[in-house]
Amino acid sequence: MITSRGIVTWQKGDLEFIAWLEEDPVGLVKAAMNVGDARLGPLMDEFGRMAVRLRLRLRGIPWPERKVLEDQEVSYFQKVVSAEQDFLKGRRDLINVLMSESEVVRGDIYAWQDKGSYVARRVQALILAEDAGDQALASRLRESLKASTKQSPGDPPVLVQARRWADEYAKKVNRKVVI
């Protein structure tokens, strides 16, 4: 589906894709895509849809000055969207990227991971692992959250943050989330 604002959404397997073009500060086209869980993501709209934000590392092309795109511009968008769409191989790969502490880079595409969202993303990965029936991974995630000693100045301990996120997310996915 393409919205009137130029946002393209679709689903492929167990992943949901949202792509759009925007103009960066120097007047270049920046193609962006968020890829999330198709099953639970819509329930988590308020919290980013259990998605990772994919971005292109390469320099973009000049922002079009016309309303009708030239073949070169259409080709650029198709190439970038195709590469971003192939970044994740499925739900298990999404879980692994959500678990990652920092950016995940694959070729010219990277998953932008805000360090401030690390604990929240780990809790989302836990929910997805449980939903996928991977109790071993869910158990490892739960234990890593309990054992983590990482703490930014002024932030509560990881376990306190994780439990707070688990309580918030549980309301959205209609299930108990135990840390």
C-alpha atoms as one frame of an Amber mdcrd trajectory, in Angstrom:
protein
   0.000   0.000   0.000   1.237   3.524  -0.782  -0.155   6.355   1.305  -0.823
   9.878   0.056   2.354  10.923   1.920   4.497   8.499  -0.105   4.920   5.866
   2.572   4.964   2.308   1.254   3.932  -0.587   3.500   3.859  -4.316   2.847
   4.282  -7.672   4.525   6.573 -10.509   3.464   6.431 -13.674   5.520   6.565
 -12.806   9.209   8.010  -9.326   8.652   6.293  -5.983   8.105   7.985  -3.265
   6.022   7.472   0.499   6.033   9.574   2.527   3.543   9.733   6.186   2.582
  11.929   8.832   1.005  12.918  12.022   2.734  15.169  14.941   1.943  18.293
  15.183   4.076  19.710  18.536   5.259  21.981  18.917   2.205  19.205  18.260
  -0.330  19.795  14.573  -1.058  17.254  11.751  -1.153  17.442   9.581   1.931
  15.639   6.245   1.631  14.551   4.824   4.965  12.846   1.637   6.049  11.581
   0.184   9.289  11.246  -3.605   9.453   9.297  -5.190  12.266   7.310  -8.168
  13.384   4.119  -8.579  11.346   2.262 -10.448  14.090   2.947  -8.427  17.252
   4.289  -5.206  15.722   0.886  -3.616  15.071  -0.019  -4.109  18.752   3.160
  -2.245  19.674   2.600   0.792  17.441   3.023   3.140  20.405   6.492   1.666
  21.020   7.889   1.536  17.486   6.167  -1.645  16.265   8.972  -4.003  17.415
  10.951  -2.787  14.419  14.522  -1.960  13.512  15.356   1.177  11.569  17.350
   0.467   8.431  19.401   3.179   6.773  21.731   3.408   3.777  25.410   4.206
   4.339  25.924   5.540   0.807  25.414   9.083  -0.360  21.972   9.670  -1.842
  20.986  11.278  -5.124  19.804  14.898  -5.445  16.248  15.529  -4.251  13.939
  15.706  -7.312  12.783  19.161  -8.298   9.774  17.769 -10.184   6.706  15.900
  -9.033   7.303  13.131 -11.598  10.404  11.056 -10.924  12.977  10.350 -13.625
  13.951   6.743 -14.406  17.255   7.197 -12.506  15.381   8.269  -9.368  12.893
   5.405  -9.567  15.761   2.968 -10.142  17.625   4.334  -7.094  14.595   3.925
  -4.839  13.932   0.374  -6.117  17.579  -0.605  -5.564  17.683   0.768  -2.019
  14.312  -0.707  -1.018  15.310  -4.099  -2.417  18.596  -4.073  -0.460  16.879
  -2.965   2.756  14.124  -5.549   2.315  16.754  -8.294   2.141  18.593  -7.102
   5.280  16.580  -9.359   7.614  15.957 -13.002   6.765  12.941 -13.482   9.004
  11.627 -13.204  12.525  14.612 -14.970  14.136  16.974 -12.514  12.424  14.827
  -9.612  13.667  15.169 -10.980  17.212  18.960 -11.161  16.833  19.193  -7.574
  15.585  16.901  -6.294  18.357  19.197  -8.039  20.874  22.298  -6.348  19.500
  23.817  -3.670  21.688  25.002  -1.561  18.764  24.380  -0.982  15.075  24.303
  -4.034  12.827  25.974  -3.431   9.453  25.453  -5.622   6.392  26.972  -4.223
   3.223  25.746  -0.683   2.587  22.778  -0.996   4.966  22.814  -0.662   8.728
  20.274  -1.105  11.497  20.411   2.068  13.528  20.290   1.083  17.180  19.929
   3.843  19.747  21.948   2.892  22.834  19.203   4.343  25.017  16.735   1.745
  23.691  18.964  -1.260  24.367  17.026  -2.600  27.374  13.647  -2.006  25.700
  14.831  -3.819  22.552  16.057  -6.788  24.619  12.629  -7.058  26.251  10.997
  -6.923  22.800  13.366  -9.694  21.644  12.319 -11.735  24.709   8.630 -11.330
  23.825   9.266 -12.356  20.219  11.388 -15.351  21.254   8.614 -16.564  23.568
   5.989 -15.989  20.877   8.117 -17.984  18.422   8.334 -20.836  20.932  12.111
 -20.473  21.408  12.186 -20.961  25.166  15.968 -21.483  25.236  16.584 -18.059
  23.701  13.917 -16.470  25.900  15.607 -17.954  28.971  19.044 -16.646  27.881
  17.579 -13.177  27.310  15.847 -13.212  30.687  19.059 -14.267  32.447  21.153
 -11.652  30.631  18.733  -8.920  31.712  18.896 -10.112  35.321  22.695 -10.357
  35.301  23.479  -7.118  33.464  25.554  -4.637  35.403  25.452  -1.969  32.682
  24.023   1.253  33.918  24.236   4.736  32.486  24.671   7.581  34.964  21.275
   8.679  36.217  19.463   5.613  34.855  17.934   2.896  37.020  19.590  -0.545
  36.969  18.930  -2.672  33.853  16.669  -5.097  35.731  14.457  -2.254  36.956
  14.232  -0.840  33.419  13.534  -4.281  31.948  10.695  -4.954  34.372   9.176
  -1.541  33.642   9.297  -2.205  29.877   7.927  -5.719  30.392   4.931  -4.279
  32.292   4.264  -1.683  29.568   4.623  -4.161  26.705   2.497  -6.816  28.440
  -0.476  -4.442  28.297  -0.067  -4.100  24.520   0.541  -7.743  23.598  -2.072
  -9.053  26.069   0.224 -11.503  27.845   2.350 -11.661  30.937   6.002 -10.828
  30.321   8.232 -12.233  33.049  11.814 -11.087  33.511
